[in-house]
Amino acid sequence: MPKPVGAITRGTTGVNRLRRCDRWLAHSPRVRRVLTEAADPLVVDLGYGALPVTTLELAARLRAVRSDLRVTGLEIDPERVATAAAAAGDGVDFALGGFELAGLRPVLVRAFNVLRQYPEHEVLAAWARLRAGVTADGLIVDGTCDELGRRCAWVLLDAAGPVSLTLACDPRRIDRPSDLAERLPKALIHRNVDGEPIHDLLRAADRAWANAAGHGVFGPRARWRAMLAELTEAGTPIEPQRRALRDAVLTVPWSAVAPVR
């Protein structure tokens, strides 16, 4: 077995913490296509933390897409792997591993709140390592969220590199969209400054959110949808939602937010 690559992180986790990303994955046309067409539908949950709860939740949610899907939770801390072993079974197992993916060849990797704890200059190398480990059409999600999963952001990557950025939240728990800046993935969190596209996007979202205040009488989700409509009309390349999700979601191509310096 390859030697695990990476460093032990804090390992904080919690029930339902990653639900917004899981729901997005289960309804993303591209993710669904990769899972349904895979000869071996193996998914890796990288860095699941001190407890395996989010790995089990990922398996349950993605089995709505494909019932024979397998999930392996990887941790670089042997004690965490030993703790999780009691939860293994029914197509879910746990193993020692890091960015080398323990030699596995998954079609999807979810790495949440992992790279956030690394220096920014190590992100591209970690992405490259993960991209080399997935199948030819495999996908990677590198994301960050707060402790209760109410504010989230993630990057979707494929073999060629980053594809998109998604912001997701409970709109009742924000004052403005830029509140999500504190949960941007490591590749972007230090780029929220003048002259960077992510800063421009968040500033435009704040303006549109303010303009949509009147829609708040119909609820915060209606206000979020009005904000998305204004951004789209102004030319922001927002990916349309395929269904009425309970979450407030904003997805744009990576080219719209990629760092310029």
Secondary structure per residue as TSV (DSSP state, phi and psi in degrees):
chain	resnum	aa	ss	phi	psi
A	1	M	-	360.0	135.9
A	2	P	-	-61.7	149.7
A	3	K	-	-69.1	132.1
A	4	P	-	-56.7	138.6
A	5	V	-	-110.4	122.0
A	6	G	S	138.9	-172.3
A	7	A	-	-127.2	149.1
A	8	I	-	-68.2	128.2
A	9	T	-	-103.8	-179.2
A	10	R	-	-60.3	-37.3
A	11	G	-	83.5	13.1
A	12	T	-	-66.8	141.4
A	13	T	-	-154.6	-177.3
A	14	G	-	-179.8	155.4
A	15	V	T	-59.4	130.8
A	16	N	T	67.7	11.8
A	17	R	T	-63.8	-34.5
A	18	L	T	-105.0	21.5
A	19	R	H	-61.5	-35.9
A	20	R	H	-67.8	-42.3
A	21	C	H	-66.5	-42.0
A	22	D	H	-59.5	-43.8
A	23	R	H	-65.0	-39.2
A	24	W	H	-63.5	-43.9
A	25	L	H	-60.7	-43.0
A	26	A	H	-67.2	-18.7
A	27	H	H	-116.1	0.4
A	28	S	-	-72.5	122.5
A	29	P	H	-56.1	-39.6
A	30	R	H	-69.8	-42.8
A	31	V	H	-64.2	-44.4
A	32	R	H	-59.9	-40.7
A	33	R	H	-64.7	-43.7
A	34	V	H	-62.3	-42.4
A	35	L	H	-68.7	-43.8
A	36	T	H	-72.6	-29.3
A	37	E	H	-90.4	-8.9
A	38	A	-	-68.8	135.9
A	39	A	S	-67.9	-34.8
A	40	D	S	-130.5	97.0
A	41	P	-	-77.5	70.0
A	42	L	E	-95.3	128.8
A	43	V	E	-118.1	138.6
A	44	V	E	-114.0	130.5
A	45	D	E	-102.7	103.6
A	46	L	E	-91.8	124.1
A	47	G	-	71.9	55.7
A	48	Y	-	-74.7	-15.0
A	49	G	-	99.8	-162.2
A	50	A	S	-69.1	-25.5
A	51	L	S	-129.4	151.1
A	52	P	S	-88.7	13.8
A	53	V	H	-59.6	-41.4
A	54	T	H	-71.2	-26.9
A	55	T	H	-66.8	-44.5
A	56	L	H	-63.9	-39.2
A	57	E	H	-65.7	-40.9
A	58	L	H	-59.0	-45.5
A	59	A	H	-60.4	-45.4
A	60	A	H	-62.9	-41.6
A	61	R	H	-73.7	-38.7
A	62	L	H	-77.5	-17.0
A	63	R	T	-71.9	-11.4
A	64	A	T	-69.0	-21.3
A	65	V	T	-89.2	-43.7
A	66	R	-	-149.2	117.0
A	67	S	T	-70.8	-25.1
A	68	D	T	-94.8	15.0
A	69	L	-	-62.5	141.5
A	70	R	E	-112.4	144.9
A	71	V	E	-129.9	131.6
A	72	T	E	-118.0	123.2
A	73	G	E	-89.3	129.0
A	74	L	E	-113.7	134.8
A	75	E	E	-137.4	147.1
A	76	I	S	-88.1	-10.3
A	77	D	-	-96.3	114.2
A	78	P	H	-58.2	-33.5
A	79	E	H	-65.3	-36.3
A	80	R	H	-68.7	-36.7
A	81	V	H	-65.1	-42.5
A	82	A	H	-63.7	-39.9
A	83	T	H	-63.6	-39.6
A	84	A	H	-76.0	-17.8
A	85	A	G	-56.3	-33.8
A	86	A	G	-66.3	-20.4
A	87	A	G	-92.3	-2.9
A	88	A	-	-69.0	154.9
A	89	G	B	131.7	163.4
A	90	D	T	55.5	47.6
A	91	G	T	79.6	9.8
A	92	V	E	-122.4	128.8
A	93	D	E	-138.5	174.4
A	94	F	E	-136.4	143.0
A	95	A	E	-151.0	163.7
A	96	L	E	-80.4	126.5
A	97	G	-	-179.4	161.9
A	98	G	-	-135.1	-137.8
A	99	F	T	-66.3	-15.8
A	100	E	T	-79.9	-6.1
A	101	L	G	61.9	26.4
A	102	A	G	54.8	27.5
A	103	G	G	77.4	4.1
A	104	L	-	-76.9	164.3
A	105	R	-	-128.5	73.5
A	106	P	-	-79.0	162.6
A	107	V	S	-93.1	-15.1
A	108	L	E	-150.2	134.8
A	109	V	E	-123.4	129.0
A	110	R	E	-110.1	119.7
A	111	A	E	-123.8	99.3
A	112	F	E	-112.5	133.9
A	113	N	S	58.3	32.4
A	114	V	S	-103.1	-65.6
A	115	L	G	-65.9	-19.3
A	116	R	G	-56.7	-27.3
A	117	Q	G	-95.0	9.3
A	118	Y	S	-108.1	160.2
A	119	P	-	-65.0	149.2
A	120	E	G	-58.5	-36.5
A	121	H	G	-69.5	-9.6
A	122	E	G	-94.5	-4.9
A	123	V	H	-65.4	-49.4
A	124	L	H	-61.1	-39.1
A	125	A	H	-65.9	-39.4
A	126	A	H	-65.7	-43.1
A	127	W	H	-58.0	-45.5
A	128	A	H	-61.4	-40.4
A	129	R	H	-64.1	-43.4
A	130	L	H	-66.6	-42.9
A	131	R	H	-61.7	-34.1
A	132	A	H	-72.3	-18.3
A	133	G	H	-94.9	-16.9
A	134	V	S	-87.5	170.6
A	135	T	-	-66.5	170.5
A	136	A	T	-56.5	-35.7
A	137	D	T	-106.7	17.4
A	138	G	-	-70.0	161.0
A	139	L	E	-128.3	154.8
A	140	I	E	-132.7	139.4
A	141	V	E	-119.1	116.8
A	142	D	E	-108.7	111.4
A	143	G	E	-138.1	171.6
A	144	T	E	-143.1	146.0
A	145	C	E	-150.4	167.4
A	146	D	-	-79.3	-179.4
A	147	E	T	-65.0	-28.0
A	148	L	T	-104.2	2.8
A	149	G	S	72.2	24.3
A	150	R	S	-89.3	-20.5
A	151	R	E	-129.5	120.8
A	152	C	E	-140.0	156.0
A	153	A	E	-153.7	143.5
A	154	W	E	-152.1	153.8
A	155	V	E	-107.1	132.3
A	156	L	E	-96.5	130.8
A	157	L	E	-124.0	151.7
A	158	D	E	-125.1	-167.3
A	159	A	T	-63.0	-23.6
A	160	A	T	-88.3	-18.0
A	161	G	E	138.5	-166.5
A	162	P	E	-65.3	139.9
A	163	V	E	-107.4	-46.5
A	164	S	E	-154.7	163.4
A	165	L	E	-118.9	135.3
A	166	T	E	-122.2	133.6
A	167	L	E	-109.1	136.0
A	168	A	E	-144.4	144.0
A	169	C	E	-160.8	169.9
A	170	D	-	-88.7	108.8
A	171	P	G	-66.4	-10.4
A	172	R	G	-76.8	-13.8
A	173	R	G	-109.1	17.3
A	174	I	-	-129.0	154.1
A	175	D	S	-92.3	-31.5
A	176	R	S	-158.2	158.7
A	177	P	G	-58.1	-32.5
A	178	S	G	-67.0	-8.9
A	179	D	G	-59.5	-23.9
A	180	L	G	-74.6	-8.3
A	181	A	G	-58.4	-32.2
A	182	E	G	-68.6	-13.6
A	183	R	G	-114.2	16.8
A	184	L	-	-62.7	148.1
A	185	P	-	-59.1	159.0
A	186	K	H	-56.1	-32.4
A	187	A	H	-65.4	-17.8
A	188	L	H	-123.6	-17.4
A	189	I	H	-62.5	-28.9
A	190	H	T	-91.7	4.1
A	191	R	T	-102.4	4.8
A	192	N	-	-81.3	65.7
A	193	V	S	-137.6	161.7
A	194	D	T	-51.5	136.2
A	195	G	T	94.7	-8.5
A	196	E	S	-104.3	140.8
A	197	P	H	-58.9	-34.9
A	198	I	H	-65.9	-35.2
A	199	H	H	-65.7	-41.9
A	200	D	H	-62.7	-41.5
A	201	L	H	-63.5	-47.3
A	202	L	H	-65.5	-37.4
A	203	R	H	-66.4	-42.0
A	204	A	H	-64.9	-38.8
A	205	A	H	-64.8	-39.9
A	206	D	H	-61.2	-42.1
A	207	R	H	-63.7	-45.5
A	208	A	H	-66.3	-35.6
A	209	W	H	-63.2	-42.5
A	210	A	H	-64.5	-41.3
A	211	N	H	-66.1	-25.5
A	212	A	T	-91.3	12.4
A	213	A	G	-56.9	-35.1
A	214	G	G	-61.9	-27.1
A	215	H	G	-73.4	-11.5
A	216	G	G	-61.3	-21.5
A	217	V	G	-65.4	-20.7
A	218	F	G	-94.6	2.8
A	219	G	-	111.9	157.8
A	220	P	H	-65.9	-28.1
A	221	R	H	-70.8	-36.6
A	222	A	H	-64.1	-39.0
A	223	R	H	-65.0	-39.7
A	224	W	H	-63.3	-42.3
A	225	R	H	-64.5	-38.4
A	226	A	H	-64.7	-37.5
A	227	M	H	-61.9	-45.8
A	228	L	H	-60.8	-40.0
A	229	A	H	-62.7	-42.1
A	230	E	H	-66.1	-42.3
A	231	L	H	-62.0	-42.8
A	232	T	H	-63.0	-43.4
A	233	E	H	-63.0	-31.0
A	234	A	T	-81.6	-4.6
A	235	G	T	107.1	1.9
A	236	T	-	-69.9	126.9
A	237	P	-	-79.7	72.0
A	238	I	-	-82.9	132.4
A	239	E	-	-73.0	126.3
A	240	P	-	-63.6	142.7
A	241	Q	-	-76.8	137.8
A	242	R	S	-84.0	-12.2
A	243	R	S	-156.6	167.6
A	244	A	-	-80.9	83.8
A	245	L	-	-70.9	153.9
A	246	R	S	-73.7	-20.1
A	247	D	S	-87.2	150.5
A	248	A	E	-85.1	116.4
A	249	V	E	-128.0	140.3
A	250	L	E	-135.9	116.8
A	251	T	E	-121.4	130.1
A	252	V	E	-130.4	156.1
A	253	P	E	-60.7	149.5
A	254	W	G	-59.3	-33.0
A	255	S	G	-60.1	-22.2
A	256	A	G	-80.9	-14.6
A	257	V	T	-131.3	-0.4
A	258	A	-	-57.7	137.2
A	259	P	-	-57.9	144.6
A	260	V	-	-104.4	-4.8
A	261	R	-	-151.1	360.0
